[in-house]
Amino acid sequence: MIRKIVDYQKLNEDILNLLVEKFPDGYDEGDIISFRNAKNEIIETVEVKTDDVTYLVKVGVKLIKAMEDFGDDEDLDEGTDESDINVDGLHEDD
């Protein structure tokens, strides 16, 4: 089986779908595969598989955001409801 290391920015919709299906509530420390690349940098990934390819997707805050945002497009089309706005910590000027 082929193994490919993929950055979240290069994920196609199919791979992102696999990630969301495998980790619907997000991933945890036990799901992370760590290794050193050719530059001796530590790379952290999560694994998803298709029939012929194992993808190691680099993890980080941006991947989490991409997974959370995936499928939320219809929410954007409906506009923002006032109840969706977080006003905690905001103070009204007197």
N, CA, C and O atoms as a GROMACS GRO file, in nm:
protein
  376
    1MET      N    1   0.085  -0.119   0.000
    1MET     CA    2   0.000   0.000   0.000
    1MET      C    3   0.089   0.125   0.000
    1MET      O    4   0.191   0.130   0.069
    2ILE      N    5   0.051   0.223  -0.076
    2ILE     CA    6   0.124   0.350  -0.086
    2ILE      C    7   0.092   0.434   0.036
    2ILE      O    8  -0.023   0.440   0.080
    3ARG      N    9   0.194   0.501   0.092
    3ARG     CA   10   0.174   0.596   0.203
    3ARG      C   11   0.212   0.734   0.153
    3ARG      O   12   0.318   0.754   0.095
    4LYS      N   13   0.123   0.831   0.177
    4LYS     CA   14   0.147   0.968   0.135
    4LYS      C   15   0.131   1.060   0.255
    4LYS      O   16   0.037   1.046   0.333
    5ILE      N   17   0.224   1.154   0.268
    5ILE     CA   18   0.214   1.257   0.369
    5ILE      C   19   0.151   1.378   0.303
    5ILE      O   20   0.199   1.426   0.200
    6VAL      N   21   0.043   1.429   0.363
    6VAL     CA   22  -0.034   1.537   0.302
    6VAL      C   23  -0.054   1.649   0.402
    6VAL      O   24  -0.089   1.624   0.518
    7ASP      N   25  -0.031   1.771   0.359
    7ASP     CA   26  -0.062   1.888   0.441
    7ASP      C   27  -0.210   1.916   0.429
    7ASP      O   28  -0.271   1.889   0.325
    8TYR      N   29  -0.270   1.971   0.535
    8TYR     CA   30  -0.415   1.995   0.532
    8TYR      C   31  -0.456   2.084   0.415
    8TYR      O   32  -0.567   2.071   0.363
    9GLN      N   33  -0.367   2.175   0.372
    9GLN     CA   34  -0.400   2.268   0.264
    9GLN      C   35  -0.416   2.196   0.131
    9GLN      O   36  -0.479   2.249   0.039
   10LYS      N   37  -0.360   2.077   0.120
   10LYS     CA   38  -0.367   2.004  -0.007
   10LYS      C   39  -0.469   1.892  -0.003
   10LYS      O   40  -0.471   1.806  -0.091
   11LEU      N   41  -0.554   1.891   0.100
   11LEU     CA   42  -0.656   1.787   0.109
   11LEU      C   43  -0.765   1.811   0.007
   11LEU      O   44  -0.814   1.922  -0.010
   12ASN      N   45  -0.803   1.703  -0.060
   12ASN     CA   46  -0.921   1.716  -0.146
   12ASN      C   47  -1.044   1.680  -0.062
   12ASN      O   48  -1.031   1.636   0.052
   13GLU      N   49  -1.159   1.699  -0.118
   13GLU     CA   50  -1.284   1.678  -0.045
   13GLU      C   51  -1.299   1.533   0.002
   13GLU      O   52  -1.353   1.508   0.110
   14ASP      N   53  -1.251   1.438  -0.078
   14ASP     CA   54  -1.263   1.297  -0.041
   14ASP      C   55  -1.182   1.264   0.084
   14ASP      O   56  -1.230   1.194   0.173
   15ILE      N   57  -1.059   1.315   0.091
   15ILE     CA   58  -0.974   1.288   0.208
   15ILE      C   59  -1.030   1.359   0.331
   15ILE      O   60  -1.030   1.303   0.440
   16LEU      N   61  -1.077   1.480   0.313
   16LEU     CA   62  -1.136   1.552   0.425
   16LEU      C   63  -1.261   1.479   0.475
   16LEU      O   64  -1.286   1.474   0.596
   17ASN      N   65  -1.339   1.424   0.384
   17ASN     CA   66  -1.455   1.342   0.421
   17ASN      C   67  -1.412   1.223   0.507
   17ASN      O   68  -1.474   1.194   0.609
   18LEU      N   69  -1.306   1.154   0.464
   18LEU     CA   70  -1.255   1.039   0.539
   18LEU      C   71  -1.213   1.081   0.680
   18LEU      O   72  -1.241   1.011   0.777
   19LEU      N   73  -1.146   1.195   0.691
   19LEU     CA   74  -1.103   1.244   0.822
   19LEU      C   75  -1.222   1.272   0.912
   19LEU      O   76  -1.223   1.231   1.029
   20VAL      N   77  -1.322   1.339   0.860
   20VAL     CA   78  -1.440   1.373   0.940
   20VAL      C   79  -1.515   1.246   0.980
   20VAL      O   80  -1.568   1.239   1.091
   21GLU      N   81  -1.521   1.147   0.891
   21GLU     CA   82  -1.587   1.021   0.923
   21GLU      C   83  -1.511   0.945   1.031
   21GLU      O   84  -1.572   0.892   1.124
   22LYS      N   85  -1.379   0.940   1.020
   22LYS     CA   86  -1.298   0.864   1.115
   22LYS      C   87  -1.289   0.935   1.251
   22LYS      O   88  -1.286   0.869   1.354
   23PHE      N   89  -1.285   1.067   1.250
   23PHE     CA   90  -1.271   1.144   1.373
   23PHE      C   91  -1.384   1.246   1.386
   23PHE      O   92  -1.358   1.366   1.384
   24PRO      N   93  -1.510   1.201   1.399
   24PRO     CA   94  -1.622   1.295   1.404
   24PRO      C   95  -1.616   1.390   1.523
   24PRO      O   96  -1.668   1.502   1.517
   25ASP      N   97  -1.554   1.346   1.632
   25ASP     CA   98  -1.541   1.430   1.751
   25ASP      C   99  -1.399   1.483   1.767
   25ASP      O  100  -1.361   1.528   1.875
   26GLY      N  101  -1.321   1.478   1.660
   26GLY     CA  102  -1.182   1.520   1.665
   26GLY      C  103  -1.092   1.402   1.703
   26GLY      O  104  -1.141   1.296   1.740
   27TYR      N  105  -0.964   1.423   1.694
   27TYR     CA  106  -0.868   1.318   1.727
   27TYR      C  107  -0.805   1.350   1.861
   27TYR      O  108  -0.809   1.463   1.908
   28ASP      N  109  -0.745   1.245   1.922
   28ASP     CA  110  -0.676   1.268   2.048
   28ASP      C  111  -0.531   1.222   2.037
   28ASP      O  112  -0.487   1.179   1.930
   29GLU      N  113  -0.460   1.230   2.145
   29GLU     CA  114  -0.316   1.199   2.146
   29GLU      C  115  -0.288   1.058   2.094
   29GLU      O  116  -0.185   1.036   2.029
   30GLY      N  117  -0.376   0.963   2.123
   30GLY     CA  118  -0.355   0.825   2.079
   30GLY      C  119  -0.368   0.805   1.930
   30GLY      O  120  -0.322   0.703   1.878
   31ASP      N  121  -0.428   0.899   1.859
   31ASP     CA  122  -0.445   0.889   1.714
   31ASP      C  123  -0.328   0.947   1.637
   31ASP      O  124  -0.317   0.927   1.516
   32ILE      N  125  -0.239   1.018   1.705
   32ILE     CA  126  -0.130   1.090   1.638
   32ILE      C  127  -0.010   0.998   1.616
   32ILE      O  128   0.035   0.928   1.706
   33ILE      N  129   0.040   1.001   1.493
   33ILE     CA  130   0.161   0.928   1.454
   33ILE      C  131   0.270   1.033   1.437
   33ILE      O  132   0.258   1.123   1.354
   34SER      N  133   0.379   1.022   1.516
   34SER     CA  134   0.489   1.118   1.510
   34SER      C  135   0.613   1.054   1.449
   34SER      O  136   0.641   0.937   1.472
   35PHE      N  137   0.686   1.132   1.370
   35PHE     CA  138   0.811   1.087   1.312
   35PHE      C  139   0.894   1.209   1.275
   35PHE      O  140   0.845   1.322   1.277
   36ARG      N  141   1.020   1.186   1.242
   36ARG     CA  142   1.109   1.295   1.199
   36ARG      C  143   1.123   1.290   1.047
   36ARG      O  144   1.138   1.183   0.988
   37ASN      N  145   1.119   1.408   0.986
   37ASN     CA  146   1.135   1.416   0.840
   37ASN      C  147   1.284   1.426   0.806
   37ASN      O  148   1.369   1.414   0.893
   38ALA      N  149   1.313   1.446   0.679
   38ALA     CA  150   1.452   1.454   0.634
   38ALA      C  151   1.527   1.572   0.693
   38ALA      O  152   1.650   1.569   0.701
   39LYS      N  153   1.455   1.675   0.736
   39LYS     CA  154   1.518   1.793   0.798
   39LYS      C  155   1.527   1.776   0.950
   39LYS      O  156   1.560   1.871   1.021
   40ASN      N  157   1.498   1.655   1.000
   40ASN     CA  158   1.502   1.622   1.141
   40ASN      C  159   1.397   1.697   1.223
   40ASN      O  160   1.413   1.714   1.344
   41GLU      N  161   1.290   1.742   1.157
   41GLU     CA  162   1.179   1.807   1.225
   41GLU      C  163   1.078   1.702   1.267
   41GLU      O  164   1.056   1.604   1.194
   42ILE      N  165   1.017   1.720   1.381
   42ILE     CA  166   0.913   1.627   1.424
   42ILE      C  167   0.784   1.661   1.351
   42ILE      O  168   0.737   1.775   1.354
   43ILE      N  169   0.728   1.561   1.287
   43ILE     CA  170   0.603   1.576   1.213
   43ILE      C  171   0.497   1.492   1.286
   43ILE      O  172   0.522   1.376   1.321
   44GLU      N  173   0.381   1.551   1.308
   44GLU     CA  174   0.270   1.479   1.369
   44GLU      C  175   0.158   1.467   1.267
   44GLU      O  176   0.122   1.564   1.201
   45THR      N  177   0.105   1.345   1.255
   45THR     CA  178   0.003   1.318   1.155
   45THR      C  179  -0.108   1.231   1.214
   45THR      O  180  -0.092   1.170   1.320
   46VAL      N  181  -0.221   1.227   1.145
   46VAL     CA  182  -0.325   1.127   1.170
   46VAL      C  183  -0.341   1.048   1.040
   46VAL      O  184  -0.316   1.099   0.931
   47GLU      N  185  -0.384   0.923   1.055
   47GLU     CA  186  -0.389   0.833   0.940
   47GLU      C  187  -0.532   0.808   0.895
   47GLU      O  188  -0.621   0.782   0.976
   48VAL      N  189  -0.552   0.816   0.765
   48VAL     CA  190  -0.678   0.772   0.702
   48VAL      C  191  -0.641   0.688   0.581
   48VAL      O  192  -0.539   0.712   0.516
   49LYS      N  193  -0.725   0.589   0.552
   49LYS     CA  194  -0.694   0.496   0.444
   49LYS      C  195  -0.804   0.491   0.339
   49LYS      O  196  -0.923   0.503   0.369
   50THR      N  197  -0.761   0.473   0.215
   50THR     CA  198  -0.851   0.436   0.106
   50THR      C  199  -0.814   0.294   0.068
   50THR      O  200  -0.732   0.231   0.135
   51ASP      N  201  -0.871   0.242  -0.038
   51ASP     CA  202  -0.841   0.104  -0.079
   51ASP      C  203  -0.694   0.086  -0.116
   51ASP      O  204  -0.638  -0.021  -0.093
   52ASP      N  205  -0.632   0.190  -0.174
   52ASP     CA  206  -0.496   0.173  -0.223
   52ASP      C  207  -0.393   0.270  -0.164
   52ASP      O  208  -0.274   0.257  -0.192
   53VAL      N  209  -0.437   0.366  -0.083
   53VAL     CA  210  -0.343   0.466  -0.029
   53VAL      C  211  -0.370   0.489   0.120
   53VAL      O  212  -0.485   0.501   0.163
   54THR      N  213  -0.262   0.496   0.197
   54THR     CA  214  -0.270   0.540   0.336
   54THR      C  215  -0.220   0.682   0.341
   54THR      O  216  -0.106   0.709   0.304
   55TYR      N  217  -0.305   0.774   0.386
   55TYR     CA  218  -0.268   0.914   0.395
   55TYR      C  219  -0.229   0.947   0.539
   55TYR      O  220  -0.301   0.914   0.633
   56LEU      N  221  -0.115   1.011   0.554
   56LEU     CA  222  -0.073   1.066   0.682
   56LEU      C  223  -0.093   1.216   0.670
   56LEU      O  224  -0.017   1.284   0.601
   57VAL      N  225  -0.195   1.267   0.737
   57VAL     CA  226  -0.231   1.408   0.725
   57VAL      C  227  -0.168   1.484   0.842
   57VAL      O  228  -0.192   1.452   0.958
   58LYS      N  229  -0.088   1.584   0.808
   58LYS     CA  230  -0.022   1.664   0.911
   58LYS      C  231  -0.126   1.732   0.998
   58LYS      O  232  -0.222   1.790   0.948
   59VAL      N  233  -0.106   1.725   1.130
   59VAL     CA  234  -0.203   1.782   1.223
   59VAL      C  235  -0.157   1.918   1.273
   59VAL      O  236  -0.040   1.954   1.263
   60GLY      N  237  -0.251   1.990   1.326
   60GLY     CA  238  -0.225   2.122   1.382
   60GLY      C  239  -0.357   2.195   1.397
   60GLY      O  240  -0.463   2.142   1.364
   61VAL      N  241  -0.350   2.316   1.445
   61VAL     CA  242  -0.468   2.397   1.468
   61VAL      C  243  -0.544   2.418   1.337
   61VAL      O  244  -0.667   2.417   1.337
   62LYS      N  245  -0.473   2.438   1.228
   62LYS     CA  246  -0.539   2.465   1.100
   62LYS      C  247  -0.617   2.344   1.050
   62LYS      O  248  -0.722   2.359   0.988
   63LEU      N  249  -0.567   2.222   1.077
   63LEU     CA  250  -0.641   2.102   1.037
   63LEU      C  251  -0.768   2.092   1.118
   63LEU      O  252  -0.874   2.061   1.063
   64ILE      N  253  -0.761   2.116   1.247
   64ILE     CA  254  -0.880   2.112   1.332
   64ILE      C  255  -0.986   2.208   1.279
   64ILE      O  256  -1.104   2.173   1.269
   65LYS      N  257  -0.943   2.330   1.246
   65LYS     CA  258  -1.035   2.432   1.194
   65LYS      C  259  -1.097   2.386   1.062
   65LYS      O  260  -1.217   2.402   1.040
   66ALA      N  261  -1.015   2.327   0.973
   66ALA     CA  262  -1.066   2.280   0.844
   66ALA      C  263  -1.169   2.170   0.863
   66ALA      O  264  -1.269   2.166   0.791
   67MET      N  265  -1.146   2.079   0.959
   67MET     CA  266  -1.241   1.971   0.985
   67MET      C  267  -1.371   2.026   1.044
   67MET      O  268  -1.480   1.981   1.008
   68GLU      N  269  -1.359   2.125   1.133
   68GLU     CA  270  -1.478   2.185   1.194
   68GLU      C  271  -1.561   2.260   1.090
   68GLU      O  272  -1.684   2.255   1.092
   69ASP      N  273  -1.492   2.330   1.000
   69ASP     CA  274  -1.561   2.410   0.899
   69ASP      C  275  -1.621   2.327   0.787
   69ASP      O  276  -1.713   2.371   0.719
   70PHE      N  277  -1.569   2.206   0.766
   70PHE     CA  278  -1.616   2.121   0.658
   70PHE      C  279  -1.762   2.087   0.679
   70PHE      O  280  -1.800   2.036   0.784
   71GLY      N  281  -1.844   2.115   0.582
   71GLY     CA  282  -1.986   2.084   0.592
   71GLY      C  283  -2.068   2.197   0.651
   71GLY      O  284  -2.191   2.187   0.656
   72ASP      N  285  -2.003   2.304   0.697
   72ASP     CA  286  -2.075   2.416   0.755
   72ASP      C  287  -2.114   2.519   0.650
   72ASP      O  288  -2.166   2.625   0.684
   73ASP      N  289  -2.090   2.491   0.524
   73ASP     CA  290  -2.118   2.587   0.417
   73ASP      C  291  -2.264   2.629   0.414
   73ASP      O  292  -2.295   2.745   0.387
   74GLU      N  293  -2.355   2.534   0.441
   74GLU     CA  294  -2.496   2.572   0.436
   74GLU      C  295  -2.532   2.667   0.548
   74GLU      O  296  -2.625   2.746   0.533
   75ASP      N  297  -2.460   2.662   0.661
   75ASP     CA  298  -2.482   2.758   0.769
   75ASP      C  299  -2.447   2.899   0.725
   75ASP      O  300  -2.514   2.995   0.764
   76LEU      N  301  -2.343   2.912   0.644
   76LEU     CA  302  -2.300   3.043   0.597
   76LEU      C  303  -2.403   3.104   0.503
   76LEU      O  304  -2.423   3.225   0.501
   77ASP      N  305  -2.469   3.019   0.425
   77ASP     CA  306  -2.568   3.067   0.330
   77ASP      C  307  -2.692   3.124   0.399
   77ASP      O  308  -2.760   3.210   0.344
   78GLU      N  309  -2.720   3.076   0.520
   78GLU     CA  310  -2.838   3.120   0.591
   78GLU      C  311  -2.817   3.251   0.664
   78GLU      O  312  -2.913   3.307   0.717
   79GLY      N  313  -2.697   3.302   0.668
   79GLY     CA  314  -2.668   3.425   0.740
   79GLY      C  315  -2.638   3.397   0.885
   79GLY      O  316  -2.648   3.284   0.931
   80THR      N  317  -2.602   3.499   0.956
   80THR     CA  318  -2.566   3.486   1.096
   80THR      C  319  -2.683   3.523   1.184
   80THR      O  320  -2.741   3.631   1.169
   81ASP      N  321  -2.719   3.436   1.272
   81ASP     CA  322  -2.824   3.461   1.369
   81ASP      C  323  -2.763   3.535   1.487
   81ASP      O  324  -2.648   3.511   1.523
   82GLU      N  325  -2.838   3.625   1.545
   82GLU     CA  326  -2.787   3.703   1.656
   82GLU      C  327  -2.742   3.615   1.772
   82GLU      O  328  -2.649   3.652   1.844
   83SER      N  329  -2.806   3.500   1.791
   83SER     CA  330  -2.769   3.410   1.899
   83SER      C  331  -2.635   3.342   1.874
   83SER      O  332  -2.577   3.286   1.967
   84ASP      N  333  -2.583   3.346   1.750
   84ASP     CA  334  -2.455   3.287   1.718
   84ASP      C  335  -2.337   3.377   1.752
   84ASP      O  336  -2.223   3.333   1.748
   85ILE      N  337  -2.363   3.501   1.786
   85ILE     CA  338  -2.257   3.597   1.812
   85ILE      C  339  -2.217   3.588   1.958
   85ILE      O  340  -2.302   3.601   2.046
   86ASN      N  341  -2.087   3.567   1.983
   86ASN     CA  342  -2.036   3.557   2.119
   86ASN      C  343  -2.004   3.697   2.170
   86ASN      O  344  -1.915   3.764   2.118
   87VAL      N  345  -2.078   3.741   2.271
   87VAL     CA  346  -2.058   3.875   2.325
   87VAL      C  347  -1.994   3.870   2.463
   87VAL      O  348  -1.981   3.974   2.528
   88ASP      N  349  -1.954   3.751   2.511
   88ASP     CA  350  -1.888   3.741   2.640
   88ASP      C  351  -1.761   3.824   2.641
   88ASP      O  352  -1.683   3.819   2.546
   89GLY      N  353  -1.740   3.898   2.743
   89GLY     CA  354  -1.619   3.979   2.757
   89GLY      C  355  -1.628   4.115   2.690
   89GLY      O  356  -1.538   4.197   2.705
   90LEU      N  357  -1.737   4.142   2.617
   90LEU     CA  358  -1.755   4.272   2.555
   90LEU      C  359  -1.824   4.365   2.654
   90LEU      O  360  -1.914   4.323   2.726
   91HIS      N  361  -1.782   4.488   2.657
   91HIS     CA  362  -1.842   4.586   2.748
   91HIS      C  363  -1.905   4.697   2.669
   91HIS      O  364  -1.850   4.743   2.568
   92GLU      N  365  -2.018   4.740   2.714
   92GLU     CA  366  -2.088   4.850   2.646
   92GLU      C  367  -2.030   4.982   2.696
   92GLU      O  368  -2.012   5.000   2.817
   93ASP      N  369  -2.001   5.074   2.604
   93ASP     CA  370  -1.952   5.205   2.641
   93ASP      C  371  -2.066   5.286   2.702
   93ASP      O  372  -2.177   5.287   2.651
   94ASP      N  373  -2.036   5.354   2.812
   94ASP     CA  374  -2.140   5.436   2.878
   94ASP      C  375  -2.150   5.572   2.817
   94ASP      O  376  -2.232   5.653   2.861
   0.00000   0.00000   0.00000
